[in-house]
Amino acid sequence: MTHARGERTALCDLLDRLGPDAPTLCAGWSTYDLAAHLVLRERRPDAMGGIALKPLTGYTTSVQNALKAKHPYPELVAKVRRPGGVFGLVKALDEAVNTIEFFVHHEDVRRAQPSWDPRELPAELEELFWKRLSSGSRLMLRRAPVGVVLHRLGGGVLLAGPRGGPKVEVTGRAGELLMFCFGRQEHAKVELTGTPENVERLRGAPLGM
C-alpha cells in the first residue's frame, strides 16, 4: 500500500468512527464538511478552483454544501475511501498529489479531538515530507511576517519568509514542520525560538497554500 492510500484509509476509518459532527482543525468545518471537501476535490474538478482562489470560493462552497445535502455522511466517507478522478486512479499521481493532502487532513481530524499523540511516522514518509518542504516552503511561508528557519530533527535546515529582517527558528520532525507550514501552527509539535513578539506574530500568521 502506498503512503497516500494508507493515509486515505486511516482517515476514512477515523471519520467512520467519529461520525459527522466531530470537530476538525479546518476552521468552521465538521467531519461532514471535510468529507464533502475531499469528494469535491477528486470528483468535481469544475469546483476545485475555489479551494485556492478566493473569487471562486462561493461556487466551491455551494457545490460542497450540495454534496452534503445529496449524500448521507456514510456515503460521502465511502466515496472518499474509493480513489476517484485522475489523481486517485493513477498510482504515481495519487502518491505525488494525495500523500500530503490526506496526511494533513488525517491530522486535522486527529488533532481536533480532546486527546491525541503525535504518530511515529515511517522514515521514508518523513523524508518525503522534508523533500516537499525543501521545494515548497517558500510558497507555504510566503505570508510569514518574519523570516523562518526550519530545523529538522535528525538534520536539515531551510530558510523561508522575508529576508534581511528578524527570524524565528522552528524545530521539529518533518511531519510536524509540514503541519506548521500548512497553517496548523497551534497544533504542531515544534519548538519556536525568537523574540516573544515575533514568535506570536508567526503563530498567528495565515500560513499554507
ABEGO torsion letter per residue (X at the ends): XBAAAAAAAAAAAAAAAAEAABBBABBGBBAAAAAAAAAAAAABAAAAAAAABAAAAAAAAAAAAAAAAABBAAAAAAAAABBBEAAAABAAAAAAAAAAAAAAAAAAAAAABABBBBBBBBAAAAAAAAAAAAAAAAAAAAABABBBBBBBBGEEBBBBEBBGBBBBBBBEBAAAAAAAAAGAAAABBBBBBEBAAAAAAAAABBBEX
